[in-house]
Amino acid sequence: MTSQQPLRQMSTREWERAITTANLVVGPSFGYQLAGGGYAAAVHVATGDSLTDEARQQLMTELKQAIDATVARVLFAQIIRTVTRDEEAER
């Protein structure tokens, strides 16, 4: 069994540079709000520029399902609400 390396925090500026360097397309952000009130987690997704719109949408749908399940399992909590970046901007 191998030990996992701790994940290094990345600033939003570093993340933006990494996305630009890799020619990725910025996608949605998913924020996870739990029963206690505040946000417990947020994930921002970027995808390859060569994906078709259909493939990108399918990937986002399946990633969101997997992230939803992981957040609920790891935090032993029921997700009250998931907010996407677009929904938050409309407020």
Secondary structure, DSSP 4 states (H G I P E B T S, - for coil): -PPPPPPPP--HHHHHHHHHHTTEEEEEEEEEEETTSSEEEEEEEEEETTS-HHHHHHHHHHHHHHHHHHHHHHTT--EEEEEEHHHHHH-
